[in-house]
Amino acid sequence: MSDLSLRKKELNVKESSFIKTLKGETNLLPFWFMRQAGRYLPEYRKIRKNINSFLDLCFNPNLAAEVTIQPLARYDMSAAILFSDILVIPHALGQSVSFKGGVGPVLGSLNNNELNLNNLNEILSPVYETVSLVKKQLNSDKSLIGFAGSPWTVATYMIEGSSSREFLKIRQMMYKKPEELQKIIDLLVDATSLYLLEQIKSGVDAIQLFDSWASVLPEEMFNLWVIKPTAKIVSNIKAEYPDVPIIGFPKGAGILYPEYIKKTGVDAVSLDHTIPLNWAAEHVHSLCPVQGCLDPMALLVGGDIMISETQKILDAFSDRPFIFNLGHGIHKETPVEHVEHLVSFLKDQ
């Protein structure tokens, strides 16, 4: 038996509709929603109210596995996505991370000399245990998506110390002290690669890389800080697991999506809700399978608007491999009845 066959056997790769679509089949309509597990679900809120901190929930394998599966139990989606957070990486590297109500993530001061990979997999071992627990509970027709934040986006939080609108610190650093930023990005490439490889080893079927703040960069910097680090991570993963699909999500990349696809080596891309559908169908969907891209506000509003916007997306991407999703995460105020309505509509297609 070849090494590749052994690897496939070890990973128990499932050819679900989700995986088949990522590999090129067109007569399928798999769907899942970003942030499908979370605050809008009453069953999630019931668990969360008894947990001291968000990171405590992320690092509790039994509860994180339960939360991961909650939306599939309610809606019967095509795939589950691991319940975790992109900021577990800086936490594992040694930077303090906390989540404050009404504020969001708060990170401690950044000291490059104190960041290291020494205990990364040990600290993140509860996440890998969550993957194993979820995988055991999923039906064979469902896939499990692992994920991480891409280096640029994670670096924005590490350097800014919190969420930001202007990203003044990191954007000044990339011009004034690019060598310092490069050290952080290089460390994040290594950490993210290790993290995702271990997720795959533990049982995820596909990977999504979230670059939520890619849109703040001009083209040259986009190539330097988004494309190049992503390409390194993709290469590192493909060297060990060539058959595991990787979805890139450079949110807000606009006309740079094709360049991102060609230069990073991702197998598919997730589109945000701002991209023109006809342009994306011609210039992006012609290059690889796409995933997206309903405006989360249309889901929040629901009704005829939600369905008409969904139909526009289905019409635009009907002739090539396509996975239905949102252009970003489900808003916390979204009624579950709207999600149920959308799921019912998609299953009738």
Residue frames as qw, qx, qy, qz and C-alpha x, y, z in Angstrom:
[[0.000, 0.888, 0.460, 0.000, 0.00, 0.00, 0.00],
 [0.404, 0.538, -0.030, 0.739, 1.36, 3.43, -0.95],
 [0.241, -0.148, -0.455, 0.845, 2.12, 6.15, 1.60],
 [0.290, -0.096, -0.133, -0.943, -0.75, 8.19, 0.20],
 [0.634, -0.275, -0.620, -0.372, -3.16, 5.27, 0.57],
 [0.519, -0.255, -0.663, 0.476, -2.03, 4.76, 4.13],
 [0.041, -0.053, -0.235, 0.970, -2.55, 8.44, 4.84],
 [0.477, -0.194, -0.357, -0.780, -6.05, 8.32, 3.39],
 [0.658, -0.295, -0.691, -0.043, -6.84, 5.26, 5.46],
 [0.389, -0.167, -0.544, 0.725, -5.45, 6.88, 8.59],
 [0.116, 0.046, 0.102, -0.987, -7.51, 10.06, 8.06],
 [0.237, 0.460, 0.845, -0.134, -10.67, 8.17, 7.12],
 [0.076, 0.194, -0.241, -0.948, -11.30, 10.74, 4.37],
 [0.389, 0.499, 0.726, -0.268, -15.04, 11.02, 3.67],
 [0.113, 0.133, 0.542, 0.822, -16.33, 11.82, 0.22],
 [0.140, 0.625, 0.603, -0.477, -19.29, 13.87, 1.45],
 [0.384, 0.805, 0.394, 0.223, -21.11, 16.31, -0.82],
 [0.183, -0.957, 0.125, 0.188, -18.97, 19.07, 0.69],
 [0.497, -0.480, 0.590, 0.417, -15.68, 17.32, -0.16],
 [0.585, 0.367, 0.641, 0.334, -16.91, 16.18, -3.56],
 [0.244, 0.940, 0.235, 0.045, -17.78, 19.77, -4.44],
 [0.269, -0.855, 0.346, 0.276, -14.37, 21.00, -3.38],
 [0.502, -0.254, 0.725, 0.397, -12.92, 18.35, -5.68],
 [0.036, 0.218, -0.559, -0.799, -14.96, 19.45, -8.68],
 [0.078, 0.423, 0.890, 0.149, -18.45, 17.92, -8.76],
 [0.093, -0.089, -0.131, -0.983, -21.11, 20.32, -10.01],
 [0.480, -0.366, -0.602, -0.523, -24.44, 18.54, -9.44],
 [0.516, -0.417, -0.644, 0.380, -24.41, 19.14, -5.68],
 [0.090, -0.748, -0.008, -0.658, -25.38, 22.01, -3.37],
 [0.607, -0.318, -0.560, 0.465, -23.68, 21.56, -0.01],
 [0.089, -0.785, -0.021, -0.612, -24.08, 24.36, 2.51],
 [0.577, -0.458, -0.473, 0.483, -22.90, 25.53, 5.89],
 [0.005, -0.930, -0.130, -0.344, -22.76, 28.98, 7.48],
 [0.427, 0.317, -0.449, 0.718, -19.88, 30.84, 9.02],
 [0.155, -0.181, 0.550, -0.800, -20.48, 31.23, 12.77],
 [0.616, -0.239, -0.565, -0.493, -23.25, 28.65, 12.49],
 [0.661, -0.422, -0.561, 0.266, -22.43, 27.64, 16.07],
 [0.288, 0.151, -0.253, 0.911, -22.67, 30.55, 18.46],
 [0.042, 0.137, 0.476, -0.868, -24.59, 33.28, 20.20],
 [0.488, -0.003, -0.249, -0.837, -27.76, 33.27, 18.10],
 [0.622, -0.123, -0.751, -0.184, -28.53, 29.69, 19.19],
 [0.607, -0.616, 0.121, -0.488, -30.38, 29.24, 22.51],
 [0.971, -0.181, -0.113, 0.104, -28.66, 25.90, 23.09],
 [0.602, 0.369, -0.261, 0.658, -25.29, 27.66, 22.81],
 [0.166, -0.642, 0.186, -0.725, -26.31, 30.43, 25.21],
 [0.845, -0.468, -0.068, -0.250, -27.40, 27.81, 27.72],
 [0.892, -0.024, -0.168, 0.419, -23.89, 26.34, 27.73],
 [0.406, 0.515, -0.146, 0.741, -22.08, 29.67, 27.61],
 [0.370, -0.757, 0.020, -0.538, -23.79, 31.16, 30.67],
 [0.865, -0.500, 0.050, -0.007, -22.14, 28.53, 32.88],
 [0.816, 0.154, -0.019, 0.557, -18.61, 29.10, 31.54],
 [0.370, -0.724, -0.092, 0.574, -16.36, 31.79, 33.03],
 [0.011, 0.671, -0.353, -0.652, -14.59, 32.81, 29.84],
 [0.757, 0.541, -0.127, -0.344, -14.83, 32.25, 26.11],
 [0.339, 0.569, -0.749, 0.009, -11.37, 30.65, 25.99],
 [0.407, -0.194, 0.814, -0.366, -12.44, 28.24, 28.74],
 [0.793, 0.352, 0.314, -0.386, -15.18, 27.06, 26.40],
 [0.594, 0.664, -0.419, -0.173, -12.76, 26.76, 23.46],
 [0.223, 0.485, -0.822, 0.198, -10.47, 24.60, 25.59],
 [0.580, -0.071, 0.674, -0.453, -13.18, 22.35, 27.02],
 [0.070, 0.154, -0.856, -0.489, -13.28, 19.47, 24.51],
 [0.096, 0.393, 0.910, -0.090, -16.61, 18.01, 25.57],
 [0.180, 0.738, 0.390, -0.520, -18.46, 21.31, 25.50],
 [0.104, 0.570, -0.420, -0.699, -16.67, 22.62, 22.39],
 [0.036, 0.019, 0.930, 0.365, -17.59, 19.39, 20.59],
 [0.149, 0.578, 0.765, -0.243, -21.21, 19.76, 21.67],
 [0.156, 0.743, 0.073, -0.647, -21.30, 23.35, 20.42],
 [0.014, -0.356, 0.696, 0.623, -19.68, 22.33, 17.11],
 [0.024, 0.205, 0.947, 0.247, -22.43, 19.80, 16.48],
 [0.198, 0.481, 0.560, -0.645, -25.39, 21.93, 17.66],
 [0.390, 0.484, -0.162, -0.767, -26.18, 23.54, 14.27],
 [0.290, 0.156, -0.861, -0.386, -26.06, 20.19, 12.48],
 [0.009, 0.276, 0.914, -0.296, -28.45, 18.72, 15.02],
 [0.258, 0.564, 0.381, -0.686, -30.83, 21.63, 14.45],
 [0.442, 0.670, -0.135, -0.582, -30.46, 22.25, 10.69],
 [0.862, 0.131, 0.465, 0.155, -28.75, 19.19, 9.19],
 [0.241, 0.870, -0.309, -0.300, -26.07, 21.16, 7.34],
 [0.868, 0.422, -0.257, 0.056, -23.48, 19.58, 5.06],
 [0.636, 0.270, -0.452, 0.564, -20.52, 20.33, 7.30],
 [0.542, -0.803, -0.187, 0.164, -19.57, 21.26, 10.83],
 [0.410, 0.680, -0.309, 0.524, -16.84, 23.77, 11.55],
 [0.607, -0.155, -0.564, 0.539, -14.68, 23.35, 14.61],
 [0.293, -0.915, -0.190, -0.200, -15.76, 25.60, 17.46],
 [0.677, -0.275, -0.108, 0.674, -12.70, 27.59, 18.47],
 [0.069, 0.974, 0.072, -0.205, -11.19, 31.02, 17.79],
 [0.678, 0.626, -0.149, 0.356, -8.40, 32.40, 15.64],
 [0.064, -0.821, 0.384, -0.417, -6.74, 33.90, 18.74],
 [0.919, -0.373, 0.129, 0.019, -5.87, 30.57, 20.32],
 [0.793, 0.388, -0.107, 0.457, -2.64, 30.86, 18.31],
 [0.128, 0.695, -0.319, 0.632, -1.27, 34.01, 20.02],
 [0.719, -0.565, 0.201, -0.352, -2.42, 32.52, 23.32],
 [0.986, -0.063, 0.052, 0.149, -0.42, 29.37, 22.60],
 [0.616, 0.537, -0.170, 0.550, 2.60, 31.46, 21.56],
 [0.523, -0.230, -0.452, 0.685, 2.65, 33.20, 24.94],
 [0.062, -0.251, -0.025, -0.966, 0.68, 36.42, 24.49],
 [0.161, 0.294, 0.753, -0.566, -2.14, 36.98, 26.95],
 [0.239, -0.216, -0.586, -0.743, -5.60, 36.83, 25.39],
 [0.126, 0.342, 0.769, -0.525, -8.97, 37.52, 26.98],
 [0.071, -0.446, -0.621, -0.641, -12.48, 38.32, 25.81],
 [0.010, 0.248, 0.501, -0.829, -14.47, 41.09, 27.46],
 [0.195, 0.645, 0.739, 0.002, -18.20, 41.53, 27.09],
 [0.161, 0.942, 0.246, -0.165, -19.09, 44.51, 24.94],
 [0.127, -0.819, 0.428, 0.361, -15.43, 44.96, 23.98],
 [0.865, 0.446, -0.223, -0.060, -14.25, 41.77, 22.31],
 [0.897, -0.023, -0.188, 0.400, -10.74, 40.35, 22.36],
 [0.158, -0.947, 0.260, -0.102, -8.08, 42.06, 24.45],
 [0.900, 0.163, -0.215, 0.344, -4.45, 41.03, 24.03],
 [0.568, -0.732, 0.032, 0.376, -1.53, 41.86, 26.30],
 [0.080, 0.871, -0.377, -0.306, 1.57, 43.78, 25.27],
 [0.926, 0.370, -0.046, 0.056, 3.55, 42.12, 22.53],
 [0.302, -0.754, 0.565, 0.148, 7.12, 41.03, 23.26],
 [0.768, 0.465, -0.394, -0.197, 8.63, 39.15, 20.32],
 [0.203, 0.493, -0.804, 0.262, 11.34, 37.68, 22.52],
 [0.434, -0.127, 0.727, -0.516, 8.76, 35.95, 24.70],
 [0.822, 0.299, 0.026, -0.484, 6.81, 34.36, 21.85],
 [0.011, -0.426, 0.887, 0.177, 7.74, 30.80, 20.93],
 [0.735, 0.076, -0.476, -0.478, 6.49, 27.52, 19.52],
 [0.077, 0.335, -0.893, 0.291, 7.81, 25.37, 22.35],
 [0.232, 0.153, 0.855, -0.438, 4.50, 24.44, 23.95],
 [0.404, 0.140, -0.273, -0.862, 2.13, 25.17, 21.07],
 [0.575, -0.074, -0.722, -0.377, 0.71, 21.69, 20.50],
 [0.297, -0.201, -0.814, 0.457, 0.56, 20.97, 24.21],
 [0.153, 0.244, 0.323, -0.902, -1.43, 24.14, 24.90],
 [0.527, 0.208, -0.276, -0.776, -3.69, 23.50, 21.91],
 [0.089, 0.046, -0.994, -0.039, -4.18, 19.80, 22.66],
 [0.338, 0.371, 0.681, -0.533, -7.77, 20.39, 23.91],
 [0.490, 0.529, -0.168, -0.672, -8.64, 21.69, 20.43],
 [0.327, 0.309, -0.843, -0.295, -7.30, 18.51, 18.85],
 [0.104, 0.139, 0.935, -0.309, -9.29, 16.46, 21.34],
 [0.455, 0.467, 0.293, -0.699, -12.40, 18.42, 20.31],
 [0.455, 0.443, -0.549, -0.543, -11.74, 17.48, 16.69],
 [0.168, 0.118, -0.979, -0.018, -11.48, 13.80, 17.59],
 [0.242, 0.290, 0.760, -0.529, -14.68, 13.91, 19.63],
 [0.497, 0.501, 0.025, -0.708, -16.65, 15.65, 16.88],
 [0.353, 0.379, -0.741, -0.428, -15.36, 13.31, 14.20],
 [0.006, 0.032, 0.987, -0.155, -16.60, 10.29, 16.15],
 [0.287, 0.446, 0.638, -0.558, -20.10, 11.79, 16.38],
 [0.363, 0.479, -0.242, -0.761, -20.56, 13.01, 12.80],
 [0.843, 0.327, 0.398, -0.154, -22.51, 10.95, 10.31],
 [0.644, -0.080, 0.523, 0.553, -20.50, 9.70, 7.35],
 [0.378, 0.672, 0.457, 0.443, -22.23, 12.14, 4.99],
 [0.161, -0.985, -0.057, -0.019, -21.05, 15.15, 7.00],
 [0.663, 0.394, -0.246, 0.586, -17.65, 16.82, 6.90],
 [0.513, -0.767, -0.169, 0.346, -15.66, 18.53, 9.62],
 [0.428, 0.773, -0.046, 0.466, -13.92, 21.79, 8.75],
 [0.626, -0.464, -0.179, 0.600, -10.85, 22.88, 10.68],
 [0.258, 0.888, 0.139, 0.354, -9.65, 26.45, 10.56],
 [0.550, -0.402, -0.147, 0.717, -7.19, 29.10, 11.59],
 [0.143, 0.949, 0.061, -0.274, -6.75, 32.79, 11.12],
 [0.738, 0.513, -0.018, 0.438, -4.28, 33.73, 8.41],
 [0.617, -0.174, -0.235, 0.731, -1.06, 35.38, 9.63],
 [0.095, 0.363, 0.089, 0.923, -1.94, 38.94, 8.58],
 [0.499, -0.601, -0.312, -0.541, -5.27, 38.93, 10.39],
 [0.779, -0.473, -0.343, 0.226, -3.92, 37.28, 13.54],
 [0.534, 0.039, -0.138, 0.833, -0.99, 39.72, 13.53],
 [0.109, -0.581, -0.170, -0.788, -3.40, 42.67, 13.47],
 [0.679, -0.655, -0.244, -0.223, -4.85, 41.56, 16.80],
 [0.810, -0.245, -0.210, 0.489, -1.45, 40.80, 18.28],
 [0.418, 0.171, -0.013, 0.892, -0.04, 44.20, 17.36],
 [0.228, -0.553, -0.198, -0.776, -3.15, 46.36, 17.85],
 [0.004, -0.084, 0.764, -0.639, -4.02, 44.60, 21.11],
 [0.411, 0.399, 0.635, -0.519, -7.72, 44.41, 20.22],
 [0.465, 0.620, 0.582, 0.244, -10.15, 44.80, 17.36],
 [0.194, -0.463, 0.113, 0.858, -9.49, 47.88, 15.27],
 [0.528, 0.753, 0.356, -0.166, -11.00, 49.97, 12.50],
 [0.289, 0.916, -0.253, -0.116, -7.90, 51.77, 11.27],
 [0.954, -0.030, 0.031, 0.297, -5.15, 49.26, 12.16],
 [0.112, 0.966, -0.212, 0.096, -2.77, 52.15, 12.72],
 [0.527, -0.654, 0.536, 0.081, -0.07, 50.26, 14.60],
 [0.765, 0.014, 0.596, 0.246, 0.38, 47.37, 12.20],
 [0.577, 0.749, 0.254, 0.203, 0.02, 49.50, 9.07],
 [0.025, -0.948, 0.315, -0.031, 2.68, 51.88, 10.31],
 [0.645, -0.462, 0.593, 0.137, 4.89, 48.92, 11.21],
 [0.809, 0.317, 0.450, 0.209, 4.65, 47.43, 7.72],
 [0.438, 0.857, 0.006, 0.272, 6.09, 50.65, 6.28],
 [0.143, -0.888, 0.374, -0.226, 8.48, 51.74, 9.05],
 [0.326, -0.497, 0.793, -0.136, 9.66, 48.41, 10.47],
 [0.832, 0.210, -0.303, -0.415, 8.83, 45.68, 7.95],
 [0.450, 0.318, -0.812, 0.194, 11.54, 43.42, 9.35],
 [0.235, -0.116, 0.718, -0.645, 9.79, 43.36, 12.73],
 [0.747, 0.187, 0.126, -0.626, 6.46, 42.54, 11.13],
 [0.677, 0.371, -0.603, -0.203, 8.13, 39.85, 9.03],
 [0.114, 0.254, -0.883, 0.377, 9.38, 38.10, 12.18],
 [0.496, 0.081, 0.556, -0.663, 5.86, 38.00, 13.59],
 [0.763, 0.358, -0.163, -0.512, 4.39, 36.81, 10.29],
 [0.489, 0.391, -0.780, -0.016, 7.05, 34.10, 9.93],
 [0.121, -0.125, 0.852, -0.493, 6.33, 32.84, 13.43],
 [0.627, 0.227, 0.347, -0.659, 2.62, 32.79, 12.67],
 [0.679, 0.396, -0.497, -0.368, 3.23, 30.85, 9.45],
 [0.301, 0.257, -0.898, 0.194, 5.07, 28.18, 11.42],
 [0.276, 0.025, 0.716, -0.640, 2.54, 28.14, 14.26],
 [0.677, 0.295, 0.074, -0.670, -0.46, 28.03, 11.94],
 [0.603, 0.355, -0.670, -0.246, 1.05, 25.25, 9.86],
 [0.130, 0.147, -0.916, 0.349, 1.71, 23.13, 12.95],
 [0.414, 0.138, 0.521, -0.733, -1.75, 23.82, 14.28],
 [0.716, 0.337, -0.129, -0.597, -3.55, 22.91, 11.07],
 [0.487, 0.321, -0.808, -0.087, -1.47, 19.81, 10.46],
 [0.029, -0.037, 0.883, -0.467, -2.41, 18.57, 13.91],
 [0.579, 0.240, 0.275, -0.729, -6.08, 19.35, 13.25],
 [0.687, 0.354, -0.478, -0.417, -5.89, 17.23, 10.10],
 [0.294, 0.234, -0.907, 0.192, -4.14, 14.44, 11.97],
 [0.237, 0.070, 0.726, -0.642, -6.94, 14.57, 14.55],
 [0.324, 0.377, 0.867, -0.009, -9.62, 14.21, 11.91],
 [0.329, 0.663, 0.125, -0.661, -10.74, 17.36, 10.07],
 [0.702, 0.391, 0.560, 0.199, -11.67, 16.84, 6.43],
 [0.410, 0.685, 0.202, 0.567, -10.90, 20.32, 5.10],
 [0.427, -0.379, -0.232, 0.787, -9.33, 23.58, 6.22],
 [0.183, 0.879, 0.298, 0.323, -10.46, 27.18, 5.98],
 [0.492, -0.122, -0.158, 0.848, -8.02, 30.07, 6.40],
 [0.027, -0.904, -0.427, 0.011, -9.73, 33.26, 7.56],
 [0.415, 0.004, 0.005, 0.910, -8.06, 36.52, 6.51],
 [0.014, -0.784, -0.606, 0.133, -10.74, 38.83, 7.82],
 [0.099, -0.883, -0.022, 0.458, -8.72, 42.04, 7.47],
 [0.616, 0.088, 0.494, 0.608, -7.18, 41.46, 4.05],
 [0.275, 0.809, 0.439, 0.277, -9.20, 44.37, 2.68],
 [0.244, -0.936, -0.020, 0.254, -7.16, 47.05, 4.48],
 [0.561, -0.410, 0.450, 0.561, -4.05, 46.44, 2.37],
 [0.438, 0.719, -0.262, -0.472, -3.05, 47.99, -0.98],
 [0.917, 0.334, -0.173, -0.130, -2.08, 45.54, -3.73],
 [0.467, 0.556, -0.619, 0.300, 1.68, 45.36, -3.09],
 [0.253, -0.385, 0.686, -0.563, 1.17, 44.87, 0.63],
 [0.876, 0.034, 0.152, -0.457, -1.62, 42.38, -0.04],
 [0.821, 0.395, -0.411, 0.028, 0.87, 40.28, -1.98],
 [0.268, 0.505, -0.666, 0.479, 3.48, 40.56, 0.74],
 [0.224, -0.237, 0.679, -0.658, 1.40, 40.06, 3.89],
 [0.779, 0.102, 0.293, -0.545, -1.60, 38.04, 2.69],
 [0.856, 0.404, -0.245, -0.207, -0.61, 35.99, -0.34],
 [0.422, 0.539, -0.697, 0.212, 2.97, 35.00, 0.54],
 [0.283, -0.298, 0.768, -0.492, 2.28, 33.77, 4.10],
 [0.817, 0.146, 0.271, -0.487, -0.84, 31.94, 2.93],
 [0.751, 0.493, -0.419, -0.134, 1.11, 30.25, 0.13],
 [0.152, 0.471, -0.809, 0.317, 3.68, 29.01, 2.66],
 [0.539, -0.104, 0.639, -0.538, 0.99, 27.53, 4.89],
 [0.856, 0.338, 0.007, -0.391, -0.73, 25.86, 1.94],
 [0.570, 0.543, -0.617, 0.030, 2.60, 24.42, 0.81],
 [0.115, -0.381, 0.811, -0.429, 3.36, 23.10, 4.29],
 [0.703, 0.058, 0.487, -0.515, -0.01, 21.38, 4.52],
 [0.823, 0.456, -0.150, -0.302, 0.03, 19.96, 1.00],
 [0.273, 0.572, -0.769, 0.085, 3.49, 18.50, 1.58],
 [0.174, -0.141, 0.906, -0.359, 1.99, 16.16, 4.18],
 [0.396, 0.419, 0.763, -0.291, -1.69, 15.97, 3.24],
 [0.037, -0.117, 0.504, 0.855, -2.06, 16.73, -0.48],
 [0.164, -0.392, -0.804, -0.417, -5.68, 15.53, -0.63],
 [0.165, -0.624, -0.598, 0.475, -7.06, 17.71, 2.16],
 [0.228, 0.720, 0.361, 0.546, -8.85, 20.69, 0.55],
 [0.321, -0.360, -0.274, 0.832, -7.94, 24.20, 1.70],
 [0.111, 0.830, 0.470, 0.278, -10.40, 27.08, 1.40],
 [0.358, -0.035, -0.152, 0.921, -9.01, 30.62, 1.51],
 [0.055, -0.846, -0.527, -0.062, -11.10, 33.53, 2.69],
 [0.366, -0.051, -0.045, 0.928, -9.35, 36.86, 2.01],
 [0.054, 0.773, 0.607, -0.179, -12.39, 38.93, 3.01],
 [0.085, 0.924, 0.078, -0.365, -12.73, 42.11, 0.98],
 [0.537, -0.267, 0.522, 0.607, -10.02, 41.15, -1.53],
 [0.446, 0.728, 0.067, -0.516, -12.22, 42.25, -4.44],
 [0.711, 0.652, -0.224, -0.141, -10.39, 42.17, -7.77],
 [0.030, 0.640, -0.760, 0.110, -7.37, 40.59, -6.04],
 [0.850, -0.097, 0.420, -0.301, -9.23, 37.29, -5.55],
 [0.896, 0.432, -0.102, -0.001, -7.88, 35.77, -8.82],
 [0.328, 0.688, -0.558, 0.330, -4.30, 36.68, -7.91],
 [0.510, -0.455, 0.588, -0.433, -4.81, 35.20, -4.45],
 [0.945, 0.094, 0.227, -0.215, -6.06, 31.92, -5.94],
 [0.779, 0.566, -0.239, 0.123, -3.26, 31.61, -8.48],
 [0.268, 0.666, -0.547, 0.431, -0.43, 32.45, -6.09],
 [0.494, -0.471, 0.552, -0.479, -1.50, 30.76, -2.85],
 [0.286, 0.157, -0.935, -0.137, -2.46, 27.35, -4.21],
 [0.458, 0.064, 0.621, -0.632, -5.74, 27.13, -2.27],
 [0.167, 0.200, 0.931, 0.257, -8.29, 24.64, -3.59],
 [0.055, -0.724, -0.619, -0.298, -11.27, 26.97, -3.22],
 [0.121, 0.135, -0.245, 0.952, -12.18, 30.44, -1.99],
 [0.077, -0.674, -0.689, 0.256, -14.93, 31.81, 0.15],
 [0.162, 0.469, 0.259, 0.828, -16.43, 35.04, -1.18],
 [0.027, -0.335, -0.506, 0.794, -17.63, 37.93, 0.93],
 [0.272, 0.677, 0.676, -0.106, -20.99, 39.56, 0.28],
 [0.065, 0.796, -0.040, -0.601, -19.58, 42.74, -1.27],
 [0.259, -0.258, 0.713, 0.599, -18.23, 41.10, -4.41],
 [0.576, 0.358, -0.154, -0.719, -20.24, 41.56, -7.65],
 [0.802, 0.018, 0.577, -0.153, -21.76, 38.20, -8.51],
 [0.784, 0.617, 0.064, -0.031, -21.36, 38.36, -12.30],
 [0.220, 0.815, -0.523, 0.116, -17.74, 39.46, -11.99],
 [0.472, -0.454, 0.731, -0.193, -17.00, 36.70, -9.48],
 [0.876, 0.234, 0.393, -0.153, -18.66, 34.10, -11.68],
 [0.691, 0.710, -0.118, 0.067, -16.44, 35.08, -14.61],
 [0.287, 0.761, -0.490, 0.314, -13.13, 35.85, -12.91],
 [0.341, -0.482, 0.703, -0.398, -13.13, 33.75, -9.74],
 [0.837, 0.028, 0.438, -0.326, -15.44, 30.79, -10.27],
 [0.786, 0.565, -0.236, -0.085, -13.62, 29.98, -13.50],
 [0.233, 0.647, -0.676, 0.264, -10.46, 29.31, -11.47],
 [0.168, 0.074, -0.915, 0.359, -11.72, 27.11, -8.62],
 [0.341, -0.595, -0.722, -0.091, -14.78, 26.10, -6.60],
 [0.031, -0.393, 0.207, -0.895, -16.27, 28.99, -4.67],
 [0.330, -0.469, -0.773, 0.272, -18.18, 29.29, -1.44],
 [0.025, -0.160, -0.220, 0.962, -20.50, 32.08, -0.39],
 [0.344, 0.055, -0.214, 0.913, -21.83, 34.70, -0.25],
 [0.237, -0.751, -0.537, -0.302, -25.19, 35.79, 1.20],
 [0.003, -0.536, 0.277, -0.798, -25.10, 39.04, 3.14],
 [0.262, -0.198, -0.839, 0.433, -25.59, 38.10, 6.83],
 [0.226, 0.187, 0.274, -0.916, -27.98, 41.06, 7.07],
 [0.561, 0.027, -0.502, -0.658, -30.26, 39.41, 4.49],
 [0.510, -0.157, -0.840, 0.099, -30.39, 36.38, 6.79],
 [0.084, -0.180, -0.570, 0.797, -31.07, 38.64, 9.77],
 [0.402, 0.146, -0.045, -0.903, -33.98, 40.29, 7.91],
 [0.376, 0.132, 0.913, -0.085, -35.27, 37.00, 6.50],
 [0.518, 0.593, 0.407, -0.462, -38.38, 36.52, 4.38],
 [0.717, 0.654, 0.238, 0.043, -38.65, 37.28, 0.68],
 [0.146, 0.916, -0.373, -0.020, -35.52, 39.44, 0.61],
 [0.487, -0.494, 0.719, 0.040, -33.41, 36.61, 2.00],
 [0.759, 0.230, 0.607, 0.051, -34.80, 34.14, -0.52],
 [0.561, 0.824, 0.083, 0.004, -34.44, 36.48, -3.51],
 [0.028, -0.853, 0.520, 0.033, -30.84, 37.30, -2.59],
 [0.625, -0.263, 0.734, 0.038, -30.12, 33.60, -2.18],
 [0.761, 0.487, 0.428, 0.011, -31.61, 32.83, -5.59],
 [0.339, 0.911, -0.227, -0.059, -29.38, 35.46, -7.24],
 [0.272, -0.649, 0.709, 0.041, -26.34, 33.71, -5.78],
 [0.711, 0.050, 0.702, -0.004, -27.52, 30.25, -6.86],
 [0.661, 0.719, 0.208, -0.051, -28.17, 31.52, -10.38],
 [0.155, 0.901, -0.398, -0.076, -24.75, 33.16, -10.65],
 [0.133, -0.563, 0.815, -0.027, -22.80, 30.08, -9.58],
 [0.865, 0.075, 0.302, -0.392, -24.96, 27.26, -10.92],
 [0.825, 0.509, -0.223, -0.105, -22.65, 25.96, -13.64],
 [0.499, 0.464, -0.641, 0.354, -19.55, 25.08, -11.58],
 [0.596, -0.286, -0.678, 0.321, -18.75, 23.57, -8.16],
 [0.145, -0.555, 0.080, -0.815, -20.35, 25.76, -5.51],
 [0.394, -0.338, -0.756, 0.398, -20.90, 25.65, -1.74],
 [0.193, -0.776, -0.269, -0.537, -23.57, 27.94, -0.35],
 [0.519, -0.325, -0.464, 0.640, -22.56, 30.04, 2.65],
 [0.079, -0.954, -0.239, 0.165, -22.69, 33.57, 3.97],
 [0.469, 0.746, -0.143, 0.451, -20.40, 36.44, 3.09],
 [0.068, 0.466, -0.624, 0.624, -19.36, 36.56, 6.76],
 [0.141, -0.095, -0.923, 0.345, -20.59, 35.14, 10.06],
 [0.306, -0.640, -0.659, -0.252, -24.18, 34.86, 11.28],
 [0.090, -0.515, 0.225, -0.822, -25.13, 37.95, 13.28],
 [0.095, -0.023, -0.857, 0.506, -25.88, 37.23, 16.94],
 [0.406, 0.228, 0.361, -0.808, -29.41, 38.71, 16.65],
 [0.399, 0.130, -0.687, -0.593, -30.43, 36.41, 13.78],
 [0.762, -0.099, 0.324, -0.552, -33.67, 34.50, 14.53],
 [0.365, -0.185, 0.904, 0.125, -33.27, 30.74, 14.27],
 [0.607, 0.526, 0.545, -0.241, -36.50, 30.68, 12.24],
 [0.399, 0.816, -0.241, -0.341, -34.76, 32.61, 9.45],
 [0.073, -0.499, 0.847, 0.170, -31.97, 30.05, 9.34],
 [0.508, 0.163, 0.834, -0.143, -34.54, 27.25, 9.27],
 [0.568, 0.712, 0.223, -0.347, -36.34, 28.96, 6.37],
 [0.257, 0.761, -0.520, -0.289, -33.11, 29.35, 4.40],
 [0.266, -0.291, 0.918, 0.041, -32.06, 25.75, 5.04],
 [0.593, 0.384, 0.666, -0.240, -35.46, 24.50, 3.88],
 [0.497, 0.794, -0.063, -0.345, -35.18, 26.57, 0.70],
 [0.080, 0.658, -0.719, -0.210, -31.68, 25.26, -0.05],
 [0.403, -0.089, 0.909, -0.056, -32.73, 21.65, 0.45],
 [0.623, 0.550, 0.473, -0.294, -35.52, 22.09, -2.08],
 [0.281, 0.757, -0.374, -0.456, -33.14, 23.17, -4.84]]
